[in-house]
Amino acid sequence: MAEIINLNRARKARAKAEAKRDAQNNRVIHGRTRAEKDGARCQRDNDRRRLDGAKLEENGAPDEKS
């Protein structure tokens, strides 16, 4: 004789497993913590400031004679 199953439980279990799989995929895609995002933003800002400080001016430099 076949085992009797509750269709509502089976449907809910399937939906829960699907939600768990979707959550895992989202963690892989968007899985950086706030601290990691803030650290990367801070590093990017520091790099940008350092690069801007090292730029040479194109026109109006005091050494050039026009």
Secondary structure, DSSP 4 states (H G I P E B T S, - for coil): -PPP--HHHHHHHHHHHHHHHHHHHHHHHS---HHHHHHHHHHHHHHHHHHHHTPPPSS--TT---
